[in-house]
Amino acid sequence: MTLIVPNNRLAAYEAAFASNMQALNLKPQTRFMTALSGGPDSTALACLANRYARSHGKEHQAVIVNHNIRPDATNEALRVNQRMKDRGIASRILTIDNKSPATGLQEWARNQRFAALTKLARQQGAVLLVAHHHADQVETVLMRLAHGSGVVGLAGMRSVTLRDGVLVARPLLNWHAKSLVDVLGLFGCDYEEDPSNQNSQFERVKMRNFLRDAAAFGVFRADDVLRLGRVMQALSDYLGMVSAKLWHAATCLFPTGHAVIDMDILSDLPQPVWVYRVRQLIRQIGGRPYGVPDMSVTRLQKRLLSGQNSTLGGCQFVKSLRRGESNSFYVVNELGRTPEAVDVAVDDDVIFARCWRVRTKQAGRLVHAGSLAEL
């Protein structure tokens, strides 16, 4: 980014941020919520977003999630919260009470964090702002490449996505980490250092070290990876556009949270497009935040073409027995992998079984109809 005016760097940064926010096309939204870890990236985002919101007559709040993972987590959350209040930025702390697992700690923390943040954002009607930046995007594309992702995965993170009924916006995807540290220096704002960023046991840290070494040896540069991501984003959008008519002719999606797909009509889709579309459907019905590997979807196609019932990504594919639907499959949420009951409070707004949004004016319990006989 060529932002710098020697004696007016902060104004240049703020102008660049305003341009990024406007490009997100979030004009109807009146509230913004920054996911604040306390590190330099999210702290800079909170400061920039607050200035932007004030200048545009919109509300903004920074929200800190305390996972209770590290011994000093609570004190750190309090420090970060006070740091925001000292700067006149509205903020609050959400505490995760669930016990952390022995393995898969980062994924667990990420899922817990997003669940808490999106629930609050739904209640407030806010857009959730997250501080993913240039290096995060590069690491994401490479990690997905290493996991065998297809077109959608290699497209990287989108600037605006929908998660649990909430718009999630990433206005810093083209910003470099050093620029965000510079922003905090200009604001005179301190930040926290997360020791997990140096823990080479975590995949993202391993990829960060790999990128550093690859650049040092001239194997490839970060911009080469981003170029791949941009190409895949364009290709992903094109696949969605050209396959829309045929896909809608072959698929019926019902408000009850299930779908019916006609394998005869879908056979006219090229293999990569079939994988692209069914992968999206699995996310819709199964309700998982991330897609299943493309190779798994290819194996699923072979099983369905041979008439076999199957499961994938929290979904069950069950062959229809109705006359006239000899080659159709019902796609339903796999109940055995979802909670059978969830308690709700008055005015609650929850995502049930990963795929239904439920808003209620009374306290009670949500259950699957299939579980009623067991209660």
C-alpha positions in Angstrom: 0.0 0.0 0.0 1.4 3.4 -1.0 -0.3 5.4 1.8 2.4 7.4 3.4 2.5 11.2 3.5 5.5 12.0 5.7 3.9 14.4 8.1 0.3 13.1 7.9 0.5 9.3 8.0 -2.4 8.8 10.3 -4.8 10.7 8.0 -3.6 8.7 5.1 -4.2 5.4 6.9 -7.7 6.6 7.9 -8.5 7.5 4.3 -7.3 4.1 3.1 -9.4 2.3 5.8 -12.5 4.4 4.8 -11.9 3.4 1.2 -11.7 -0.3 2.2 -14.9 -0.1 4.3 -16.8 1.6 1.5 -15.7 -1.1 -1.0 -17.3 -3.7 1.3 -20.7 -2.2 0.4 -22.1 -2.2 3.9 -24.0 1.0 3.6 -27.3 -0.1 5.2 -25.5 -1.3 8.3 -25.5 1.1 11.3 -23.5 -1.0 13.8 -20.0 -2.5 13.7 -18.4 -4.9 16.1 -14.7 -5.5 16.1 -13.4 -8.9 17.3 -10.6 -7.8 19.6 -7.9 -10.2 20.7 -5.7 -7.4 22.0 -2.8 -8.0 19.6 -1.6 -5.3 17.2 -3.8 -6.3 14.2 -7.1 -6.3 16.0 -6.2 -3.3 18.2 -5.4 -1.3 15.1 -8.7 -2.4 13.5 -10.6 -1.3 16.6 -9.0 2.1 16.6 -9.6 2.6 12.9 -13.1 1.2 12.9 -14.1 3.4 15.8 -12.9 6.6 14.1 -14.6 5.5 10.9 -17.9 4.7 12.7 -17.9 8.1 14.5 -17.3 10.0 11.3 -20.1 8.2 9.5 -22.7 8.4 12.3 -22.6 4.7 13.1 -22.2 2.7 16.3 -19.1 0.6 17.1 -18.1 -1.7 19.9 -14.9 -3.8 20.5 -15.6 -7.2 21.9 -12.9 -9.3 23.7 -13.4 -13.1 24.0 -11.7 -14.6 27.1 -11.2 -18.3 26.3 -9.6 -19.0 29.7 -6.8 -21.0 28.0 -3.8 -19.2 29.4 -3.3 -18.5 33.2 -3.2 -14.7 32.6 -6.1 -14.7 30.2 -8.6 -12.9 32.5 -6.1 -10.2 33.5 -5.1 -9.8 29.8 -8.8 -9.3 28.8 -9.3 -6.7 31.6 -6.2 -4.8 30.4 -7.4 -4.8 26.8 -10.9 -3.7 27.9 -9.5 -0.9 29.9 -7.2 0.1 27.0 -10.2 0.6 24.8 -12.2 2.5 27.5 -9.2 4.8 28.0 -9.5 5.7 24.3 -13.2 6.3 24.4 -14.0 3.0 22.5 -17.0 1.1 23.8 -16.0 -2.5 24.7 -17.0 -5.6 26.6 -15.6 -9.0 27.5 -17.3 -12.3 26.6 -16.1 -15.3 28.7 -16.1 -18.8 27.4 -17.0 -21.2 30.2 -16.6 -24.5 28.2 -13.6 -26.5 29.1 -10.8 -26.5 26.4 -9.8 -29.8 24.8 -6.5 -31.5 25.1 -6.0 -31.5 21.3 -7.2 -29.2 18.5 -6.9 -26.2 20.8 -6.7 -23.5 18.1 -9.7 -24.8 16.1 -11.7 -25.2 19.4 -10.9 -21.6 20.4 -11.7 -20.2 16.9 -15.1 -22.0 16.9 -15.9 -20.9 20.4 -14.9 -17.3 19.7 -17.0 -17.1 16.5 -20.0 -18.7 18.2 -19.9 -16.1 21.0 -19.2 -13.1 18.7 -21.8 -14.0 16.0 -24.5 -14.5 18.7 -23.9 -11.1 20.1 -23.7 -9.6 16.6 -27.0 -11.2 15.7 -28.6 -9.7 18.8 -27.3 -6.3 18.0 -27.8 -6.4 14.2 -24.1 -5.6 13.8 -21.5 -6.4 11.2 -18.6 -8.3 12.7 -15.2 -6.9 11.7 -12.1 -9.2 11.9 -8.5 -8.2 11.5 -7.2 -10.7 8.9 -4.5 -9.0 6.8 -2.2 -9.6 3.9 0.0 -12.2 5.6 -3.0 -14.1 7.0 -4.4 -14.4 3.5 -1.1 -15.7 2.1 -0.9 -18.3 4.9 -4.5 -19.3 4.4 -4.1 -20.0 0.7 -1.0 -22.0 1.3 -2.5 -24.1 4.1 -5.5 -24.9 2.0 -3.2 -25.8 -0.9 -1.3 -28.2 1.5 -4.7 -29.8 2.5 -5.7 -30.4 -1.1 -8.4 -27.7 -1.4 -10.0 -27.0 -4.7 -11.2 -23.8 -6.3 -13.2 -22.4 -3.4 -10.5 -23.1 -0.8 -7.7 -21.7 -2.9 -9.7 -18.5 -3.3 -8.7 -17.7 0.3 -10.7 -15.5 2.6 -13.4 -13.3 1.1 -13.7 -9.7 2.2 -17.3 -10.3 3.2 -18.8 -13.6 4.2 -21.9 -14.8 6.1 -21.4 -16.9 9.2 -24.2 -18.0 11.6 -26.5 -15.3 10.1 -24.0 -12.5 10.5 -22.0 -10.5 8.0 -18.3 -11.0 8.7 -16.1 -8.3 7.1 -12.4 -8.2 6.6 -11.4 -4.6 5.7 -7.6 -5.2 6.2 -6.9 -8.0 3.7 -4.6 -5.8 1.7 -2.8 -4.3 4.7 0.6 -5.4 5.9 1.2 -6.2 9.6 3.9 -3.5 9.9 1.4 -0.8 8.7 -0.9 -1.8 11.5 1.8 -1.5 14.1 2.6 1.9 12.6 -1.0 2.9 13.0 -0.9 2.0 16.7 2.3 4.1 17.1 0.5 7.1 15.6 -2.5 6.5 17.9 -0.2 6.1 20.9 -1.9 2.8 21.7 -0.2 -0.2 23.3 -1.1 -3.9 22.5 -0.6 -7.4 23.8 1.8 -10.0 22.5 0.3 -13.5 22.1 2.9 -16.2 22.9 1.0 -18.7 20.7 2.2 -16.8 17.6 5.7 -18.2 18.3 4.5 -21.8 18.9 5.7 -23.9 16.0 3.3 -26.7 17.0 0.5 -24.7 15.4 -0.1 -25.1 11.6 -0.3 -21.4 10.9 3.0 -20.7 12.6 4.7 -23.5 10.7 3.4 -22.0 7.4 4.6 -18.6 8.5 8.1 -20.0 9.1 8.0 -21.8 5.7 7.0 -18.7 3.9 9.9 -16.8 5.5 12.4 -19.5 4.4 10.9 -19.7 0.9 11.2 -16.0 0.4 14.8 -16.1 1.7 15.7 -18.8 -0.9 13.8 -17.1 -3.7 11.4 -20.0 -4.2 8.4 -17.8 -4.4 7.0 -14.6 -2.9 3.8 -13.8 -0.9 2.5 -11.9 -3.9 2.7 -15.0 -6.0 0.4 -16.8 -3.6 -2.0 -14.0 -3.5 -2.1 -13.9 -7.3 -3.2 -17.6 -7.2 -5.9 -16.7 -4.7 -7.3 -13.9 -6.9 -7.4 -16.2 -9.9 -9.3 -18.8 -7.9 -11.7 -16.2 -6.6 -12.5 -15.2 -10.1 -12.8 -18.8 -11.2 -15.1 -19.6 -8.2 -17.4 -16.7 -9.1 -17.5 -17.8 -12.7 -18.3 -21.4 -11.8 -21.2 -20.2 -9.6 -22.6 -18.1 -12.4 -22.5 -20.5 -15.3 -23.8 -23.5 -13.3 -26.7 -21.6 -11.5 -29.5 -22.5 -13.9 -28.7 -26.2 -14.1 -28.1 -26.4 -10.3 -31.4 -24.9 -9.5 -33.2 -27.2 -11.9 -31.6 -30.2 -10.1 -31.9 -29.1 -6.5 -34.8 -28.3 -4.2 -33.8 -26.6 -0.9 -36.6 -26.6 1.8 -37.1 -24.3 4.8 -37.1 -27.3 7.0 -33.3 -27.6 6.4 -33.1 -30.4 3.9 -32.7 -30.7 0.2 -33.4 -33.1 -2.7 -30.9 -33.5 -5.5 -31.6 -35.1 -8.9 -28.5 -37.0 -9.9 -29.7 -37.4 -13.5 -29.8 -33.6 -14.0 -26.6 -33.1 -12.1 -24.8 -35.5 -14.4 -24.7 -32.7 -17.0 -22.4 -30.7 -14.7 -18.6 -30.9 -15.4 -16.9 -32.7 -12.6 -15.2 -29.6 -11.0 -18.5 -27.8 -11.1 -20.3 -30.7 -9.5 -17.8 -30.8 -6.7 -18.1 -27.0 -6.3 -21.9 -27.0 -6.0 -22.3 -30.1 -3.8 -19.6 -28.8 -1.5 -21.6 -25.6 -1.0 -24.8 -27.6 -0.4 -23.0 -29.7 2.3 -22.1 -26.6 4.1 -25.7 -25.3 3.9 -27.2 -28.5 5.3 -24.5 -29.6 7.6 -23.9 -26.1 9.0 -20.1 -26.4 9.3 -18.0 -23.2 9.1 -15.6 -24.8 6.6 -16.0 -27.0 3.5 -15.1 -30.6 3.2 -12.1 -31.6 1.0 -12.8 -31.8 -2.8 -11.5 -35.4 -2.9 -14.1 -36.4 -0.4 -16.9 -34.9 -2.5 -15.5 -36.8 -5.5 -15.7 -40.0 -3.6 -19.3 -39.1 -2.5 -20.3 -38.6 -6.1 -19.1 -42.2 -7.0 -21.1 -43.6 -4.1 -24.3 -41.7 -5.1 -24.0 -42.7 -8.7 -23.9 -46.3 -7.6 -27.1 -45.8 -5.6 -25.5 -46.0 -2.2 -26.6 -43.9 0.8 -23.8 -42.0 2.3 -22.7 -39.4 4.9 -20.3 -36.4 4.6 -19.7 -33.1 6.3 -22.5 -33.6 8.9 -25.0 -34.5 6.1 -26.8 -37.8 5.2 -27.5 -38.6 1.6 -30.5 -41.0 1.5 -31.8 -42.4 -1.8 -35.4 -41.5 -2.5 -37.9 -44.4 -2.6 -40.7 -42.3 -4.1 -42.0 -43.1 -7.6 -40.5 -40.8 -10.2 -37.4 -40.0 -8.0 -35.5 -43.2 -8.7 -32.2 -41.3 -9.0 -32.8 -38.6 -6.4 -31.3 -38.3 -2.9 -32.6 -36.5 0.2 -29.8 -34.5 1.9 -30.5 -34.0 5.6 -28.6 -32.9 8.7 -26.9 -35.8 10.3 -28.7 -35.8 13.7 -26.2 -38.1 15.4 -23.6 -35.4 15.1 -25.7 -32.5 16.4 -27.0 -31.6 19.9 -30.3 -33.2 20.7 -31.4 -30.4 23.0 -30.4 -26.7 23.6 -31.8 -24.5 26.4 -32.8 -21.0 25.3 -33.5 -17.9 27.3 -36.1 -15.1 26.7 -35.2 -13.1 23.5 -32.5 -15.5 22.7 -31.1 -15.8 19.2 -29.2 -19.1 18.6 -28.0 -21.3 15.8 -29.4 -24.7 16.5 -27.8 -27.9 15.1 -25.4 -25.7 13.1 -28.0 -24.8 10.5 -31.2 -23.3 11.9 -31.4 -19.8 13.3 -34.0 -19.6 16.1 -35.3 -16.5 17.7 -37.6 -16.8 20.7 -39.6 -14.6 23.0 -39.8 -17.3 25.7 -37.5 -19.5 27.5 -37.6 -23.2 26.7 -35.7 -26.1 25.1 -35.0 -26.8 21.4 -35.1 -30.4 20.4 -34.9 -32.4 17.2 -38.3 -34.0 16.3 -36.5 -37.3 16.0 -35.5 -37.1 19.6 -39.0 -36.5 21.1 -39.5 -40.2 21.8 -36.4 -40.3 23.9 -37.3 -37.3 26.2 
